[in-house]
Amino acid sequence: MDQGSCGCCLIQQKVNMIKMYFNMTLAKLEKEYLQTKQSLCNIEASRTAFSVALFDDVTFQCYGPFTLNTNIIYKHVFLNLGDSYSVDTGIFTVPHSGVYTIAITIYSDAGSSGRLLAACASLQVNGQVVSQSREQNRDDQEDSATVVLVLQLMAGDKVAVNLPEGCFLCEYNSFFNTFSAFLLYATE
């Protein structure tokens, strides 16, 4: 008998074909697993969220007024996932291009009725005003405002909250002045 028709040889050929199919399938699964693992690592690395408040403690304090427009430097960090917010500069440096939700809340207290109240702030991207809230009057003792935006930002953009000249923000017994942002989804 020739080797092509031998029963043992036919079985060995089938076993070799099954081994080859198994090895190819395993190699394909390993490649897909590595790609999936890399995608998951990329998603985890792109997590970006922060939330900060003006002061670390809750005793009555005010920030401003200043004679020039000044970046607000928020010192109390609730969350800084991705370390993209700097407590030294008050600037959020966008780590990944994408769509972000950004929120600022401002509060001020004139101290007593009849005194000037100037609660104002502007949200800036790369030094350009995107949105602002301004309340300068003598009609009441306290004012607050919240601005929430969804913006498409590019990696490297600088986002900050600016205190306009002559305005001031105050805190007491709670964290009234906050700045927060988080990545909704990456675009690159």
MDAnalysis code that builds the backbone (N, CA, C; Angstrom):
import MDAnalysis as mda
import numpy as np

u = mda.Universe.empty(564, n_residues=188, atom_resindex=np.repeat(np.arange(188), 3), trajectory=True)
u.add_TopologyAttr("name", ["N", "CA", "C"] * 188)
u.add_TopologyAttr("resid", np.arange(1, 189))
u.add_TopologyAttr("resname", ["MET", "ASP", "GLN", "GLY", "SER", "CYS", "GLY", "CYS", "CYS", "LEU", "ILE", "GLN", "GLN", "LYS", "VAL", "ASN", "MET", "ILE", "LYS", "MET", "TYR", "PHE", "ASN", "MET", "THR", "LEU", "ALA", "LYS", "LEU", "GLU", "LYS", "GLU", "TYR", "LEU", "GLN", "THR", "LYS", "GLN", "SER", "LEU", "CYS", "ASN", "ILE", "GLU", "ALA", "SER", "ARG", "THR", "ALA", "PHE", "SER", "VAL", "ALA", "LEU", "PHE", "ASP", "ASP", "VAL", "THR", "PHE", "GLN", "CYS", "TYR", "GLY", "PRO", "PHE", "THR", "LEU", "ASN", "THR", "ASN", "ILE", "ILE", "TYR", "LYS", "HIS", "VAL", "PHE", "LEU", "ASN", "LEU", "GLY", "ASP", "SER", "TYR", "SER", "VAL", "ASP", "THR", "GLY", "ILE", "PHE", "THR", "VAL", "PRO", "HIS", "SER", "GLY", "VAL", "TYR", "THR", "ILE", "ALA", "ILE", "THR", "ILE", "TYR", "SER", "ASP", "ALA", "GLY", "SER", "SER", "GLY", "ARG", "LEU", "LEU", "ALA", "ALA", "CYS", "ALA", "SER", "LEU", "GLN", "VAL", "ASN", "GLY", "GLN", "VAL", "VAL", "SER", "GLN", "SER", "ARG", "GLU", "GLN", "ASN", "ARG", "ASP", "ASP", "GLN", "GLU", "ASP", "SER", "ALA", "THR", "VAL", "VAL", "LEU", "VAL", "LEU", "GLN", "LEU", "MET", "ALA", "GLY", "ASP", "LYS", "VAL", "ALA", "VAL", "ASN", "LEU", "PRO", "GLU", "GLY", "CYS", "PHE", "LEU", "CYS", "GLU", "TYR", "ASN", "SER", "PHE", "PHE", "ASN", "THR", "PHE", "SER", "ALA", "PHE", "LEU", "LEU", "TYR", "ALA", "THR", "GLU"])
u.atoms.positions = np.array([
    [0.840, -1.189, 0.000],
    [0.000, 0.000, 0.000],
    [0.876, 1.240, 0.000],
    [0.369, 2.259, -0.681],
    [1.119, 3.518, -0.675],
    [0.707, 4.374, 0.522],
    [1.562, 5.381, 0.824],
    [1.313, 6.204, 2.011],
    [0.040, 7.025, 1.891],
    [-0.385, 7.399, 0.690],
    [-1.583, 8.203, 0.480],
    [-2.855, 7.469, 0.833],
    [-2.835, 6.148, 0.804],
    [-4.054, 5.410, 1.084],
    [-4.004, 4.666, 2.411],
    [-2.907, 4.744, 3.112],
    [-2.771, 4.087, 4.410],
    [-3.678, 4.777, 5.417],
    [-4.425, 4.022, 6.190],
    [-5.353, 4.567, 7.183],
    [-4.667, 5.439, 8.217],
    [-3.503, 4.980, 8.686],
    [-2.768, 5.767, 9.694],
    [-2.296, 7.078, 9.093],
    [-1.847, 7.014, 7.849],
    [-1.354, 8.224, 7.184],
    [-2.498, 9.208, 6.944],
    [-3.668, 8.715, 6.586],
    [-4.826, 9.594, 6.371],
    [-5.232, 10.273, 7.673],
    [-5.223, 9.508, 8.761],
    [-5.557, 10.093, 10.060],
    [-4.521, 11.146, 10.442],
    [-3.230, 10.836, 10.210],
    [-2.168, 11.791, 10.534],
    [-2.334, 13.075, 9.715],
    [-2.719, 12.948, 8.444],
    [-2.957, 14.126, 7.596],
    [-4.100, 14.964, 8.173],
    [-5.175, 14.309, 8.588],
    [-6.317, 15.025, 9.171],
    [-5.911, 15.724, 10.467],
    [-5.129, 15.041, 11.311],
    [-4.654, 15.627, 12.562],
    [-3.798, 16.856, 12.259],
    [-2.928, 16.764, 11.269],
    [-2.074, 17.901, 10.894],
    [-2.913, 19.080, 10.380],
    [-3.956, 18.784, 9.608],
    [-4.844, 19.844, 9.105],
    [-5.582, 20.515, 10.271],
    [-6.054, 19.699, 11.222],
    [-6.755, 20.246, 12.390],
    [-5.803, 21.095, 13.223],
    [-4.553, 20.643, 13.415],
    [-3.554, 21.424, 14.148],
    [-3.297, 22.754, 13.447],
    [-3.151, 22.723, 12.130],
    [-2.885, 23.942, 11.372],
    [-4.077, 24.910, 11.504],
    [-5.299, 24.405, 11.398],
    [-6.493, 25.231, 11.543],
    [-6.566, 25.824, 12.959],
    [-6.306, 25.002, 13.964],
    [-6.318, 25.458, 15.351],
    [-5.272, 26.557, 15.570],
    [-4.048, 26.371, 15.073],
    [-2.985, 27.354, 15.244],
    [-3.318, 28.675, 14.546],
    [-3.905, 28.593, 13.346],
    [-4.298, 29.813, 12.624],
    [-5.414, 30.540, 13.378],
    [-6.386, 29.797, 13.864],
    [-7.494, 30.396, 14.618],
    [-6.990, 31.011, 15.915],
    [-6.107, 30.323, 16.609],
    [-5.535, 30.839, 17.841],
    [-4.738, 32.121, 17.574],
    [-3.963, 32.143, 16.522],
    [-3.181, 33.332, 16.173],
    [-4.109, 34.516, 15.868],
    [-5.203, 34.237, 15.161],
    [-6.169, 35.291, 14.844],
    [-6.826, 35.816, 16.128],
    [-7.221, 34.929, 17.033],
    [-7.829, 35.332, 18.306],
    [-6.848, 36.138, 19.157],
    [-5.584, 35.723, 19.183],
    [-4.570, 36.462, 19.948],
    [-4.394, 37.876, 19.380],
    [-4.396, 37.986, 18.068],
    [-4.258, 39.308, 17.423],
    [-5.457, 40.189, 17.773],
    [-6.666, 39.648, 17.684],
    [-7.869, 40.407, 18.033],
    [-7.875, 40.783, 19.510],
    [-7.421, 39.876, 20.371],
    [-7.332, 40.169, 21.804],
    [-6.377, 41.333, 22.055],
    [-5.216, 41.320, 21.429],
    [-4.244, 42.400, 21.608],
    [-4.795, 43.733, 21.100],
    [-5.514, 43.715, 19.973],
    [-6.128, 44.941, 19.451],
    [-7.194, 45.463, 20.412],
    [-8.008, 44.570, 20.944],
    [-9.051, 44.952, 21.901],
    [-8.430, 45.507, 23.174],
    [-7.376, 44.856, 23.657],
    [-6.678, 45.318, 24.854],
    [-6.090, 46.711, 24.621],
    [-5.492, 46.948, 23.453],
    [-4.928, 48.258, 23.133],
    [-6.030, 49.314, 23.062],
    [-7.164, 48.986, 22.468],
    [-8.290, 49.926, 22.400],
    [-8.779, 50.287, 23.796],
    [-8.882, 49.309, 24.662],
    [-9.298, 49.554, 26.042],
    [-8.286, 50.447, 26.764],
    [-7.010, 50.189, 26.561],
    [-5.969, 51.032, 27.170],
    [-6.080, 52.466, 26.664],
    [-6.348, 52.642, 25.369],
    [-6.507, 53.987, 24.802],
    [-7.710, 54.699, 25.413],
    [-8.803, 53.964, 25.591],
    [-10.003, 54.557, 26.192],
    [-9.715, 54.962, 27.631],
    [-9.077, 54.069, 28.391],
    [-8.744, 54.391, 29.777],
    [-7.790, 55.568, 29.865],
    [-6.833, 55.652, 28.941],
    [-5.866, 56.753, 28.958],
    [-6.512, 58.083, 28.597],
    [-7.626, 58.038, 27.865],
    [-8.268, 59.287, 27.441],
    [-9.282, 59.807, 28.458],
    [-9.452, 59.117, 29.562],
    [-10.393, 59.598, 30.577],
    [-9.924, 60.946, 31.106],
    [-10.803, 61.919, 30.998],
    [-10.462, 63.263, 31.446],
    [-11.676, 63.850, 32.141],
    [-11.479, 64.264, 33.370],
    [-12.533, 64.943, 34.118],
    [-11.885, 65.669, 35.287],
    [-12.365, 66.860, 35.574],
    [-11.907, 67.548, 36.764],
    [-13.038, 68.400, 37.311],
    [-12.954, 68.658, 38.602],
    [-13.899, 69.542, 39.269],
    [-13.147, 70.197, 40.417],
    [-13.148, 71.536, 40.422],
    [-12.390, 72.290, 41.414],
    [-13.249, 73.415, 41.981],
    [-12.867, 73.864, 43.181],
    [-13.541, 74.998, 43.817],
    [-12.493, 76.059, 44.138],
    [-12.976, 77.262, 44.397],
    [-12.086, 78.413, 44.536],
    [-11.074, 78.278, 45.674],
    [-11.530, 77.950, 46.881],
    [-10.629, 77.893, 48.027],
    [-10.649, 76.508, 48.660],
    [-9.559, 76.189, 49.374],
    [-9.460, 74.911, 50.077],
    [-10.327, 74.858, 51.325],
    [-10.491, 75.983, 51.999],
    [-11.307, 75.961, 53.218],
    [-12.592, 76.761, 52.976],
    [-13.480, 76.714, 53.933],
    [-14.792, 77.320, 53.734],
    [-15.031, 78.526, 54.637],
    [-13.969, 79.157, 55.120],
    [-14.157, 80.408, 55.851],
    [-14.474, 81.501, 54.837],
    [-15.077, 82.581, 55.279],
    [-15.440, 83.649, 54.348],
    [-14.170, 84.264, 53.753],
    [-14.077, 84.193, 52.425],
    [-12.956, 84.771, 51.687],
    [-13.469, 85.295, 50.361],
    [-12.814, 86.322, 49.842],
    [-13.134, 86.831, 48.510],
    [-11.894, 86.797, 47.630],
    [-12.125, 86.679, 46.349],
    [-11.072, 86.662, 45.335],
    [-11.301, 87.877, 44.456],
    [-10.365, 88.830, 44.489],
    [-10.538, 90.065, 43.750],
    [-11.098, 91.122, 44.682],
    [-11.422, 92.290, 44.197],
    [-11.279, 92.714, 42.803],
    [-9.827, 93.068, 42.468],
    [-9.502, 92.952, 41.181],
    [-8.182, 93.284, 40.680],
    [-8.297, 94.420, 39.669],
    [-7.188, 95.094, 39.413],
    [-7.197, 96.208, 38.454],
    [-7.046, 95.727, 37.017],
    [-6.732, 94.441, 36.828],
    [-6.621, 93.849, 35.497],
    [-7.430, 92.555, 35.447],
    [-7.840, 92.148, 34.263],
    [-8.457, 90.830, 34.109],
    [-7.457, 89.776, 34.585],
    [-7.933, 88.812, 35.363],
    [-7.039, 87.839, 36.007],
    [-7.632, 86.441, 35.909],
    [-6.791, 85.448, 35.561],
    [-7.260, 84.067, 35.598],
    [-7.592, 83.683, 37.033],
    [-8.700, 82.986, 37.195],
    [-9.079, 82.486, 38.513],
    [-8.340, 81.181, 38.744],
    [-7.653, 81.104, 39.872],
    [-6.916, 79.889, 40.208],
    [-7.684, 79.165, 41.305],
    [-8.354, 78.104, 40.911],
    [-9.144, 77.290, 41.839],
    [-8.198, 76.354, 42.583],
    [-8.274, 76.338, 43.897],
    [-7.321, 75.591, 44.712],
    [-7.847, 74.278, 45.283],
    [-9.152, 74.171, 45.492],
    [-9.704, 72.948, 46.087],
    [-10.046, 71.959, 44.971],
    [-9.399, 70.807, 44.981],
    [-9.602, 69.811, 43.926],
    [-10.511, 68.705, 44.449],
    [-11.684, 68.572, 43.807],
    [-12.565, 67.439, 44.096],
    [-12.090, 66.223, 43.302],
    [-11.741, 66.461, 42.021],
    [-11.330, 65.397, 41.106],
    [-10.447, 66.014, 40.030],
    [-9.367, 65.307, 39.677],
    [-8.514, 65.751, 38.571],
    [-8.028, 64.513, 37.827],
    [-8.979, 63.819, 37.216],
    [-8.708, 62.584, 36.491],
    [-7.978, 62.921, 35.193],
    [-6.752, 62.460, 35.076],
    [-5.935, 62.773, 33.907],
    [-4.954, 63.908, 34.181],
    [-5.048, 64.540, 35.352],
    [-4.132, 65.613, 35.770],
    [-4.002, 66.725, 34.731],
    [-5.092, 67.118, 34.116],
    [-5.055, 68.147, 33.083],
    [-5.348, 69.542, 33.614],
    [-5.831, 69.643, 34.854],
    [-6.066, 70.952, 35.464],
    [-4.876, 71.281, 36.360],
    [-4.361, 72.513, 36.246],
    [-3.228, 72.949, 37.059],
    [-3.700, 73.862, 38.184],
    [-3.435, 73.464, 39.443],
    [-3.770, 74.318, 40.586],
    [-2.786, 75.473, 40.716],
    [-1.721, 75.454, 39.946],
    [-0.753, 76.552, 39.962],
    [-1.169, 77.690, 39.029],
    [-1.801, 77.348, 37.901],
    [-2.149, 78.366, 36.903],
    [-3.653, 78.577, 36.745],
    [-4.467, 77.596, 37.183],
    [-5.907, 77.672, 36.973],
    [-6.316, 77.293, 35.562],
    [-5.404, 76.701, 34.809],
    [-5.658, 76.380, 33.396],
    [-5.874, 74.881, 33.228],
    [-6.898, 74.551, 32.446],
    [-7.161, 73.184, 32.014],
    [-6.551, 73.056, 30.624],
    [-5.546, 72.198, 30.493],
    [-4.922, 71.949, 29.192],
    [-5.557, 70.693, 28.617],
    [-6.229, 70.829, 27.488],
    [-6.974, 69.731, 26.875],
    [-5.998, 68.637, 26.432],
    [-6.122, 67.420, 26.989],
    [-5.185, 66.357, 26.640],
    [-5.534, 65.603, 25.356],
    [-6.819, 65.548, 25.018],
    [-7.274, 64.780, 23.856],
    [-8.305, 65.603, 23.099],
    [-8.179, 65.650, 21.789],
    [-9.193, 66.328, 20.990],
    [-10.520, 65.608, 21.198],
    [-11.590, 66.400, 21.352],
    [-12.885, 65.783, 21.560],
    [-13.946, 66.790, 21.951],
    [-15.083, 66.266, 22.329],
    [-16.214, 67.078, 22.757],
    [-16.254, 67.032, 24.285],
    [-16.256, 68.210, 24.898],
    [-16.189, 68.345, 26.350],
    [-17.405, 69.098, 26.876],
    [-17.826, 68.750, 28.072],
    [-18.789, 69.547, 28.818],
    [-17.988, 70.359, 29.822],
    [-18.258, 71.672, 29.849],
    [-17.550, 72.577, 30.749],
    [-18.585, 73.379, 31.520],
    [-18.368, 73.518, 32.827],
    [-19.314, 74.259, 33.664],
    [-18.549, 75.159, 34.630],
    [-19.068, 76.384, 34.799],
    [-18.544, 77.262, 35.843],
    [-19.734, 77.790, 36.638],
    [-19.528, 77.907, 37.925],
    [-20.525, 78.523, 38.801],
    [-19.813, 79.608, 39.582],
    [-20.436, 80.797, 39.618],
    [-19.843, 81.902, 40.362],
    [-20.836, 82.405, 41.400],
    [-20.282, 82.947, 42.486],
    [-21.094, 83.484, 43.568],
    [-20.324, 84.638, 44.189],
    [-21.061, 85.662, 44.577],
    [-20.435, 86.758, 45.297],
    [-21.413, 87.324, 46.304],
    [-20.846, 87.954, 47.324],
    [-21.614, 88.538, 48.408],
    [-21.059, 89.934, 48.648],
    [-21.908, 90.935, 48.554],
    [-21.469, 92.319, 48.742],
    [-21.089, 92.596, 50.189],
    [-21.509, 91.755, 51.099],
    [-21.184, 91.950, 52.504],
    [-22.300, 92.618, 53.267],
    [-22.939, 93.575, 52.652],
    [-24.088, 94.227, 53.281],
    [-24.890, 94.932, 52.194],
    [-26.144, 95.207, 52.482],
    [-27.029, 95.866, 51.514],
    [-26.461, 97.230, 51.137],
    [-26.595, 97.579, 49.869],
    [-26.168, 98.886, 49.396],
    [-24.728, 98.939, 48.911],
    [-23.921, 97.936, 49.233],
    [-22.535, 97.914, 48.750],
    [-22.502, 97.362, 47.336],
    [-21.494, 97.744, 46.589],
    [-21.344, 97.299, 45.208],
    [-21.181, 95.779, 45.161],
    [-21.931, 95.161, 44.270],
    [-21.817, 93.725, 44.032],
    [-21.290, 93.546, 42.622],
    [-20.260, 92.760, 42.456],
    [-19.667, 92.566, 41.141],
    [-19.260, 91.104, 40.970],
    [-20.225, 90.256, 40.705],
    [-19.970, 88.835, 40.473],
    [-19.905, 88.613, 38.972],
    [-18.719, 88.370, 38.467],
    [-18.564, 88.188, 37.026],
    [-17.416, 87.223, 36.749],
    [-17.521, 86.558, 35.621],
    [-16.455, 85.671, 35.169],
    [-16.676, 85.369, 33.701],
    [-15.584, 85.041, 33.009],
    [-15.698, 84.631, 31.612],
    [-14.938, 83.327, 31.417],
    [-15.514, 82.468, 30.599],
    [-14.863, 81.218, 30.223],
    [-14.073, 81.499, 28.958],
    [-12.794, 81.152, 28.979],
    [-11.933, 81.444, 27.844],
    [-11.268, 80.175, 27.329],
    [-11.150, 80.101, 26.005],
    [-10.400, 79.040, 25.350],
    [-9.298, 79.723, 24.553],
    [-8.073, 79.389, 24.880],
    [-6.901, 80.000, 24.251],
    [-6.957, 81.527, 24.306],
    [-7.410, 82.048, 25.441],
    [-7.440, 83.492, 25.654],
    [-8.628, 84.207, 25.035],
    [-9.503, 83.491, 24.352],
    [-10.677, 84.092, 23.719],
    [-11.924, 83.782, 24.547],
    [-12.732, 84.792, 24.802],
    [-13.950, 84.611, 25.589],
    [-14.944, 83.769, 24.796],
    [-15.423, 82.706, 25.426],
    [-16.420, 81.817, 24.821],
    [-17.790, 82.111, 25.412],
    [-17.829, 82.392, 26.715],
    [-19.075, 82.700, 27.400],
    [-18.726, 83.489, 28.649],
    [-19.705, 84.284, 29.115],
    [-19.445, 85.041, 30.331],
    [-20.731, 85.307, 31.085],
    [-20.541, 85.598, 32.358],
    [-21.647, 85.980, 33.219],
    [-21.209, 87.237, 33.952],
    [-22.091, 88.219, 34.006],
    [-21.720, 89.494, 34.611],
    [-22.906, 90.031, 35.398],
    [-22.650, 90.359, 36.669],
    [-23.674, 90.946, 37.530],
    [-23.001, 92.039, 38.358],
    [-23.262, 93.281, 37.983],
    [-22.717, 94.419, 38.725],
    [-23.870, 95.343, 39.045],
    [-24.273, 95.376, 40.305],
    [-25.395, 96.233, 40.688],
    [-25.355, 96.544, 42.171],
    [-26.343, 97.282, 42.634],
    [-26.482, 97.600, 44.058],
    [-27.856, 97.164, 44.571],
    [-28.573, 96.370, 43.807],
    [-29.943, 96.020, 44.158],
    [-30.060, 94.903, 45.188],
    [-29.057, 94.076, 45.299],
    [-29.145, 92.978, 46.253],
    [-27.764, 92.679, 46.828],
    [-27.737, 91.839, 47.824],
    [-26.485, 91.564, 48.527],
    [-25.730, 90.388, 47.928],
    [-26.417, 89.422, 47.302],
    [-25.785, 88.216, 46.777],
    [-26.220, 87.975, 45.341],
    [-25.334, 87.385, 44.572],
    [-25.673, 86.943, 43.228],
    [-24.858, 85.716, 42.866],
    [-25.433, 84.896, 42.006],
    [-24.722, 83.723, 41.503],
    [-25.175, 83.457, 40.081],
    [-24.370, 82.701, 39.367],
    [-24.701, 82.326, 37.993],
    [-23.960, 81.036, 37.656],
    [-24.524, 80.308, 36.724],
    [-23.885, 79.082, 36.235],
    [-23.902, 79.102, 34.715],
    [-22.788, 78.702, 34.138],
    [-22.662, 78.577, 32.690],
    [-22.247, 77.134, 32.411],
    [-22.997, 76.460, 31.527],
    [-22.653, 75.102, 31.127],
    [-22.622, 75.075, 29.600],
    [-21.511, 74.595, 29.055],
    [-21.339, 74.531, 27.601],
    [-20.844, 73.157, 27.181],
    [-21.120, 72.816, 25.939],
    [-20.524, 71.655, 25.301],
    [-19.701, 72.209, 24.146],
    [-18.396, 71.933, 24.175],
    [-17.476, 72.500, 23.186],
    [-16.621, 71.414, 22.556],
    [-16.310, 71.605, 21.285],
    [-15.329, 70.738, 20.635],
    [-13.975, 71.416, 20.806],
    [-13.056, 70.715, 21.447],
    [-11.743, 71.269, 21.747],
    [-10.656, 70.400, 21.131],
    [-9.523, 71.020, 20.883],
    [-8.382, 70.318, 20.305],
    [-7.335, 70.067, 21.388],
    [-6.592, 68.987, 21.253],
    [-5.511, 68.694, 22.199],
    [-4.582, 69.904, 22.258],
    [-4.252, 70.312, 23.473],
    [-3.370, 71.458, 23.670],
    [-4.098, 72.764, 23.923],
    [-5.415, 72.818, 23.658],
    [-6.174, 74.041, 23.951],
    [-6.068, 74.342, 25.441],
    [-6.079, 75.627, 25.765],
    [-6.011, 76.084, 27.158],
    [-7.361, 76.683, 27.528],
    [-7.994, 76.120, 28.555],
    [-9.308, 76.575, 29.010],
    [-9.142, 77.145, 30.413],
    [-9.659, 78.360, 30.612],
    [-9.527, 79.017, 31.911],
    [-10.765, 79.850, 32.190],
    [-10.940, 80.187, 33.455],
    [-11.995, 81.103, 33.872],
    [-11.291, 82.399, 34.263],
    [-11.783, 83.499, 33.717],
    [-11.156, 84.794, 33.927],
    [-12.054, 85.683, 34.771],
    [-11.456, 86.378, 35.729],
    [-12.163, 87.344, 36.554],
    [-11.921, 88.727, 35.955],
    [-12.973, 89.351, 35.389],
    [-12.791, 90.668, 34.784],
    [-12.403, 91.729, 35.813],
    [-11.753, 92.749, 35.344],
    [-11.337, 93.878, 36.173],
    [-12.505, 94.395, 37.003],
    [-12.262, 94.598, 38.301],
    [-13.267, 95.169, 39.187],
    [-14.267, 94.175, 39.757],
    [-14.256, 92.938, 39.301],
    [-15.200, 91.929, 39.794],
    [-14.565, 91.144, 40.937],
    [-15.414, 90.506, 41.741],
    [-14.901, 89.669, 42.822],
    [-15.871, 88.539, 43.107],
    [-15.323, 87.449, 43.634],
    [-16.101, 86.271, 44.002],
    [-15.841, 85.984, 45.467],
    [-16.868, 85.536, 46.178],
    [-16.717, 85.247, 47.607],
    [-17.217, 83.848, 47.923],
    [-16.654, 83.276, 48.992],
    [-17.020, 81.949, 49.464],
    [-17.239, 82.004, 50.970],
    [-18.151, 81.209, 51.439],
    [-18.245, 80.932, 52.874],
    [-19.159, 79.743, 53.098],
    [-18.798, 78.920, 54.037],
    [-19.578, 77.755, 54.466],
    [-19.844, 76.714, 53.390],
    [-19.343, 76.893, 52.190],
    [-19.567, 75.909, 51.143],
    [-18.688, 76.253, 49.949],
    [-18.717, 75.388, 48.961],
    [-17.944, 75.624, 47.747],
    [-18.894, 76.180, 46.678],
    [-19.066, 77.496, 46.651],
    [-20.006, 78.131, 45.720],
    [-19.398, 78.398, 44.348],
    [-18.094, 78.617, 44.271],
    [-17.427, 78.959, 43.013],
    [-16.672, 77.740, 42.502],
    [-17.160, 77.169, 41.393],
    [-16.584, 75.924, 40.883],
    [-16.303, 76.013, 39.385],
    [-15.420, 75.144, 38.948],
    [-15.028, 75.014, 37.543],
    [-14.873, 73.518, 37.307],
    [-15.587, 72.981, 36.307],
    [-15.554, 71.549, 36.037],
    [-15.578, 71.286, 34.539],
    [-15.005, 70.162, 34.145],
    [-15.060, 69.735, 32.744],
    [-14.874, 68.227, 32.677],
    [-15.454, 67.637, 31.631],
    [-15.192, 66.226, 31.382],
    [-15.348, 65.934, 29.900],
    [-14.614, 64.946, 29.450],
    [-14.618, 64.521, 28.051],
    [-15.852, 63.667, 27.796],
    [-16.697, 64.124, 26.864],
    [-17.844, 63.307, 26.463],
    [-17.382, 62.188, 25.547],
    [-16.619, 62.551, 24.490],
    [-16.020, 61.553, 23.622],
    [-14.874, 62.174, 22.832],
    [-13.870, 61.327, 22.581],
    [-12.697, 61.769, 21.828],
    [-13.032, 61.788, 20.338],
    [-12.393, 62.697, 19.611],
    [-12.611, 62.778, 18.159],
    [-11.399, 62.329, 17.372],
    [-10.320, 61.997, 18.033],
    [-9.130, 61.483, 17.345],
    [-8.639, 60.241, 18.013],
])
